[in-house]
Amino acid sequence: MADGAINIDLKLKSDKFNREIKESSKLVNEFGSNAGEKLDKAFKENTDKAINKAKLTKLS
């Protein structure tokens, strides 16, 4: 059994590679942007709907 190492050299066009890294980084950073505010808004909307439905049920 032989022990060894393999080295792989990649040649990339730096301008394209750097642009793709920046775009990927931006996507990851923006993934959770405003998530808390959207959650709060959705929660309030759904609780308001539940309250209104309960009021209508009580009146029936």
C-alpha positions in Angstrom: 0.0 0.0 0.0 1.4 3.3 -1.0 1.0 6.6 0.8 1.0 9.7 -1.3 -0.5 13.1 -2.0 -2.2 14.5 -5.0 -1.9 18.2 -5.7 -4.5 19.8 -8.0 -3.9 23.2 -9.3 -6.8 25.2 -10.6 -6.5 28.1 -13.0 -9.5 30.5 -12.7 -10.2 33.8 -14.3 -9.9 36.0 -11.3 -12.4 38.7 -12.4 -15.2 36.1 -13.0 -14.2 34.1 -9.9 -14.2 37.2 -7.7 -17.6 38.4 -9.1 -19.2 35.0 -8.4 -17.8 35.0 -4.8 -19.3 38.5 -4.2 -22.6 37.4 -5.6 -22.7 34.3 -3.5 -21.7 36.3 -0.4 -24.5 38.8 -1.1 -27.1 36.1 -1.5 -26.1 34.4 1.8 -26.1 37.8 3.6 -29.5 38.8 2.3 -31.1 35.4 2.9 -32.4 36.4 6.4 -32.8 40.1 5.7 -36.0 41.4 7.3 -37.0 37.9 8.4 -37.9 39.0 11.9 -40.1 41.9 10.6 -41.9 39.6 8.2 -42.5 37.1 11.0 -43.9 39.7 13.3 -46.2 41.0 10.5 -47.4 37.5 9.6 -48.0 36.6 13.3 -50.0 39.8 13.9 -52.1 39.3 10.7 -52.9 35.7 11.7 -53.8 36.6 15.3 -56.0 39.4 14.1 -57.8 36.8 11.8 -58.2 34.4 14.8 -59.6 37.2 17.0 -62.1 38.3 14.3 -63.2 34.7 13.7 -63.7 34.2 17.4 -65.8 37.4 17.6 -68.0 36.2 14.7 -68.4 32.8 16.3 -69.4 34.3 19.6 -72.1 36.5 17.8 -73.6 33.5 16.0 
